[in-house]
């Protein structure tokens, strides 16, 4: 799995290695479904403080398309963990939805041309 880290804020740069490790750890069971993950950090308010650390996680998949989740928190780690939790939950739900057969559909008997079923 390829993990891309982006941040325009210099304070988030030390979070790079930890973020990549967290993404790989959280998505370890579904890593075959996610060939590329992108993590973006940004500081919404700048130096004013408050709940302004934004983490956006983008998971690109073949089965479910692209899943993009963003979250705000007081610190980078919390924002990352919230985004990863929601993104993995949304991805699993959409994959399971695609795998389930439609309710009420039944397989008809197999008909063989020229066989006993005709």
C-alpha positions in Angstrom: 0.0 0.0 0.0 1.3 3.4 -1.0 0.8 6.1 1.7 1.1 9.7 0.7 1.6 12.4 3.4 0.9 16.1 2.7 1.0 19.1 5.0 1.5 22.8 4.5 1.9 23.4 8.2 5.5 23.1 9.5 4.2 21.9 12.9 2.7 18.8 11.3 5.9 17.6 9.6 7.1 15.7 12.6 3.9 13.7 12.4 4.8 12.2 9.0 6.4 8.9 10.1 3.8 8.3 12.9 1.0 9.0 10.5 2.3 6.5 7.9 2.7 3.9 10.6 -0.9 4.5 11.9 -2.4 4.3 8.4 -0.6 1.0 7.8 -1.6 -0.4 11.2 -5.3 0.6 11.0 -5.7 -0.7 7.4 -3.6 -3.8 7.8 -6.6 -6.2 7.4 -7.9 -4.5 4.4 -4.6 -3.5 2.8 -5.3 -5.6 -0.3 -8.4 -3.4 -1.0 -6.6 -0.1 -0.6 -3.6 0.3 -3.0 -3.2 4.1 -2.1 -3.9 6.2 1.0 -3.4 9.9 1.2 -3.2 11.8 4.5 -3.4 15.6 4.6 -2.9 17.8 7.6 -3.9 21.5 7.8 -4.3 24.1 10.5 -7.6 25.8 10.0 -7.3 28.8 12.3 -3.5 29.3 12.1 -1.9 30.4 15.4 -5.1 31.4 17.1 -5.7 28.0 18.6 -8.9 26.1 19.3 -10.3 23.0 17.6 -8.5 23.7 14.4 -6.3 20.7 13.4 -7.8 19.1 10.3 -6.9 15.7 9.0 -8.2 14.4 5.7 -7.8 10.8 4.8 -8.4 9.6 1.2 -8.6 5.9 0.5 -8.5 4.9 -3.2 -10.0 1.5 -3.9 -11.1 -0.6 -6.9 -14.1 -2.0 -5.2 -15.6 1.0 -3.5 -14.2 4.0 -5.4 -12.6 6.7 -3.4 -13.5 7.3 0.3 -12.6 10.8 1.7 -13.1 11.5 5.4 -12.0 14.7 7.3 -12.1 15.5 11.0 -11.2 18.4 13.3 -9.6 18.1 16.7 -7.3 19.9 19.2 -4.3 17.9 18.2 -3.0 16.1 15.1 -3.0 12.6 16.6 -6.7 12.8 17.6 -7.7 14.1 14.2 -5.8 11.4 12.5 -7.3 8.6 14.6 -10.8 9.9 14.1 -10.4 10.1 10.4 -8.9 6.7 10.1 -11.6 5.1 12.2 -14.4 6.6 10.2 -12.7 5.9 6.8 -12.1 2.2 7.6 -15.7 1.8 8.8 -17.1 3.5 5.7 -14.9 1.5 3.4 -15.9 -1.8 5.1 -19.6 -0.9 5.0 -19.4 -0.1 1.3 -17.5 -3.3 0.4 -19.9 -5.4 2.4 -22.8 -3.7 0.7 -21.4 -4.6 -2.7 -20.8 -8.2 -1.8 -24.3 -9.0 -0.4 -26.8 -10.5 -2.8 -30.0 -8.5 -3.3 -32.8 -9.6 -1.0 -35.4 -11.8 -2.6 -33.3 -13.0 -5.6 -33.2 -16.7 -5.9 -31.3 -18.8 -8.3 -33.6 -20.7 -10.7 -32.9 -24.3 -11.5 -30.1 -24.8 -13.9 -31.4 -25.6 -17.3 -29.2 -27.6 -19.6 -30.0 -27.2 -23.3 -31.2 -30.5 -24.7 -31.2 -32.1 -21.3 -33.8 -33.5 -18.9 -34.8 -30.1 -17.6 -36.5 -29.0 -20.9 
